């Protein structure tokens, strides 16, 4: 489905006339599309929910209620992938959401549409994996695009009834199995996401007794009144060149290492961040540790590894340093805080547990940092492999 421009209707006009105070970032209902390119704000309203929850039909109604809005269905990106990727590559995954290129293209396409049209982008798309939510919403935040996350949450009996009544195109091969059964199969992952993270992250709207239009009105009211706030993600700009980053390893009394879970990117990480111009790397690590966890290091940490990270487009790579921040006593470990929106959680883990949480290149960096800590001498790595 291609992006659908804002369409005008008498009902929508009357609705907005009664609610002129809403959507202040739009600059008024009469503002032409594209005006936001000259300095106004833009936003994304992401409509999440189980397959069959009515996201697309609700989104079509919603663009009549939010001025200067555009519908972008990320399924159009998925539909293009068979024309872009070799069949063998596509066959390696069961869902195009599992392809990094799909997630990247969703971010880039949304940003490009808002750059061209301005206003609000209404995006109906199921996101059940938290790491994909982090990657996409974090990528939009890096482009200074806030996301307002809404969840359509009908009762499961209603959801199953809607799936059963869903119209399947007669010319679609194996349509019953590919569309209807796909929706049924994803009810359990949807339940798991609800229990784990989705309800707390998104603004729920119970659509059990609502038509798509009534649902859209509820969303417009909640977004316009501020009940659906922008997701609280630190807007970390994407690098434009190689970067120098400093991480600090902190240990508890059992020599487990502290990992943190960022809200703006997938996967766990070490406390730390990018070194600012003119800043000493070790001091940058100390600063980031205090900002992220509330732990104030009194002594400059000892260097464990220097790792050259290979440029992998669209990333630029650069040098990654890991320092030994020492062991925290039980009182200090219990006092670890997450003072801002940048991190979702923290935990102390063993090396074996870290292997299941960290991306491979980050885990290799940790593994060699632990060996360097044992030996008492720093190591130089290239792409996670010791050299020299």
N, C-alpha and C positions, 0 to 999 in steps of 0.2 A: 504494500500500500504506500503510495507516494505521499509526501507531506501535503496536507490539505490546508489552504489558507483560511483565515477567519471569514466566516459567512454571517451575514446580517439577517435578523428576523425580527418581526414585530414584538414577539414575546421577549426576546433578548433585549431589545431596545427599552422596553418598559421596565424590565428587571434592573437594568443598569441605571435607569433614571431614578429609581427608588434607592439606589445604593451608590450615589456619586462619590461617597467618601472612600470607597473601596479601591484596591489596586493602585495605591499611590505611585508605585514605580512606573506605571504606564503613562502618566502624564495626561490622562483624560481619554474618553472614548473616541474623540474626534481626531486623535493623533494618528497620522498615517503610518503604515508599516514601513520599517526601515529608519524611522526617525531616531531610534535608539542608537544608531550608529554614530550619531552626533552628540553623544554624551549622556543619554539616559541609561537607566538600569535595565537589566534583563533578568529573567528567572526561568526555572524549569519547574513544572508541576508534574511529578512522576506518579502515575497511577499504578500501583502494584496490586497484586491479588493472585489467587489461584487461576489456572487455566479454566476458562468458562465463567469467570466471575462477572464478565460484562465490561471489561476495561475499555475496549475500543468503542463500543456504542456509547458509553458514558463520556469518553473523551470527545466524541463528535458533538454531543450535546454541550459539553463544557466550553468549547471554543465559541459558542454563541453567547455565553454568559460572561466570559472574561474578555475585555476589550484588547484589540491588537494581539490576538493569540493565534498560534499555528499548531496544527496536529502533526506530530512526527512519530510514526510507528517504526521502531527499530527492526521489526520483521522485514522491512524493505532491505535492510543491510544483510540480514540472513539470506534473503532470496537472491541477493547478488553474488554471494560467495561461490556458488557452483560455477559462475562465469569467471571467477578470479583465481580459484585454487584448483589444483589437480584433484581428480576424483579420489585418488589414493589417500591424499591428505585429509579430505573430508570424511572418508570412511573410518578414520582413526578415532572419531568422536561420535557420540550419540546425540549430541545437542550442540548447535552452533554457538551457544553461549560459552561452551568450553574452549572455543578458539580465541586466543588472545587478539587476533585480528578483528574479530567481531566486536569485542569490548572496546578496542581502540577506535574502530570506525564509528561506533555509536557516540563516543565522546567527541570525536572530530566533526562528525556530521551535525550533532546538536550545536556545537560551538559555531560552526559555519553558518547554520540556519539563523541562529540568533545574531550573528554578525551581519548577515544580509537583511534580515527582517526586523530584528529587535523585538521588544515586547516579551510575551510569555510563550514558552514552548510546552505544549501538553504532550506527555509521553506515556502511552499505555503499554506497559511491559512488565511481565512477571520477573521478579528477581528473588530467588529463594536462597541463594548462596551468599552469605555475608561478605565473603572476600570479593565477590563480583560487585556487590553494592559498594564496598569500599573503593575498589578500583575505578568504577564509573563515576560515582559521586565525588570522589577525591580528585579525579581528573577534571571534572567540571569546576570544582572549587579552585583548582590551580589556575583556571582561566577566568577566575572571578565571577563564576556563574553559580549563584545559590540554587539549591534544590529543595523544593517543598514536597515531602514524601507522604503520599496518601495511600491507604490500604483499603480496598474493597473487601469486606468481610461478611459475606452472607453465611447463614447457618449451613452446616455441611449437607443436611438433607436438601436444602434449597439448591445448593451448588450442584449436587448430583442430579437433581431434577432438571436443572438448566442444561447440564451437559447432555442428558438423555434427549432433550428436546432441541438440541443445537442442530441447525440445518447444515448438512454436509453437501457440498457441490457434487452433483451426479457424475460429472466428468472427472472427478478426482480419483485416481487409481487407489484402491484399498482405503478409501476415505474413512470408512467406519473405523478401521483399525488404527489408521495413522492419526486421525484427529480426535475421535471420541475416546478411544482407548488411551491415547497419549494423555488426555486430560484426566481420566480416571487414575492413571498410573502416577500422576504427580500430586494427588491429594495427600498422600503420606509425607512426601518431602515438604509440602506446604504446611502440614500439621507440625512437623519438626521445626520448620523455620519460625512458626508462630510461637512455639514453646521456647525457642532458643534466643531469638533476637528481634523478629520482625515486628511484633506488637509494640515493643518499647521504642523502636526506631521510627515507625510510621504513625500517622494520624488515622485511626480506624474509623470506617464508616460502615455500619451494619446496613447492608442493602437487601436484607431478606424480604422486606415488604415495600421496597422502593422500585419505581420504574427508573430506567436510565436517566431520564430528564430530572426526576426528583433527586436522584443520586448526584447529578451534576450540580443542582442547586445547592445541596448540602456542602459539596466541595467548594463551590464558589463562595458561599457564606463563610466557611471555615478559613479559606485562604485569604479572602478579602478582609476579614476581621482580625487576622493575625493568629487565630487559633492553630493554624498550621504554620509554624515558624520555619525558617530556613534551617536545614540540617546543620548541626553544630560541628562543622569541620574546619580545621585550620586551613586557610588558603595558602598552601605552599607552592610558590610559582615553580613551574617546570624549568629545569636548567637550560641554558642556551649554549653552554660550553662544558668542558670537563670540570668536575667539582672536587674539592677536598672535603672529606667528611671524617668526623672523629666520633667513635663510639667508646663507651666505658663499660667494662664488665664489673658488676658488683656481685658479691657472693654472700650467702648466708652462712650460718655456723656449720652447716653440713656440706659446704663447698658447692652448693647448687648455685647456678648463675641466674641473674635476674633478666627476664625478657619482658617486653612491653608489646601491646597490641594496638597499633595506630588505627585511627578511624578513617584515614584518608588514603590508605593503600593496603593491598592484601598481604597477609603473612605477618608473622611476629618479627620483632626487631630488637636490637640492643638500645638502651638509652643513648642518646647522642644526636648529632645532626651535622648540617653543613657548617664549615668554618667560614666565618665572615671575613671580608677583606681586612687585612691588618691585624687579625686575631691569631694568637698562638693556638695551635691545634689542641694541645692538652687543656688549655684554659677554655677553649670552646666546648670540649667534652664536659668539663666541670660545670659550665654554665647550662648546657643542655640537660644534664642530670638533675640539677636543681630545679630548672623550669618544668621538667617532665614529671619528676617523682617527689620533689620536695626535699631530697637528700642533699645536704650541703657537704661537699668534700673539703677538708681542711688542707690536705697535702696534694701536691701535683701528682697525678697518677703516672705509673711507669708504663712505657711503651711495650706492647707485646708483639704486634704485627703491623707491617705496612703491606697492604695488598693493592695491586694495580687491577682495577676492574675494567674489563674490556668494553669498549663502546659497542652497544647493541641497539641500533636504531629502533625507536626514536631517542633512546637514552645516549648520553655522551660518555658515560663512564668517568674514570678519574681515580684518585688515590683514596683508599679507605684505611684509616688507622684505628686500631683497637688498643685501649689502655686498660691497665689493671687498677680498678678503683678500690680494691681491697675488700676485706670481709666486714659485713655489717653485723653488729651484735643483735640479739633477739629483739631488743627494744627498738633499735633503728630499723630493723627489717619490718617490724610490725607497724612502723610509722610511715611506710612508703605511701605517698599520696599521688593522686592524679589530678593536679590542680586545674587543668584546662581541658578544652575539647579535643586536644590533639590525640590523646590516648584513651582507649576504652577499658583496658585491663592490664594487669601485670601478674607475673608469677615467677617463683624460683623453680628451676627445672634442672634435672640431671642432663649430662651430655647426651644420653640415649633419648631422653624425652625431647630435647632440643632438635634432634634429627627429624622429628615428626612435625615440628612447628615452624622451623626456619626454611626459607627457600634454599636449594642446594648450595648455591655459591656462598650464601651467608653462613650456612652450617659449616662448610669447609673452612671459612675464615675463623669461626669460633673454635673448631677442632684444633687448628694449628695454634691459635692463641692460647688454648689450654695447655698444649705441649710446651709452648714457649714459657708459660708461667711455671710449669714444673721444672724446666731446665734452667730458668733464671736468665735467659738471653732472648733478645728479640729476633723475629724472623721476617725475611722479605719474601712476599708472595707475588706471583703474577697469575691473575684469574683463579686464586685460591690454591695455587700449587707453589710450594717452596722452591726458590731458585738460589743457587750458589751453595 
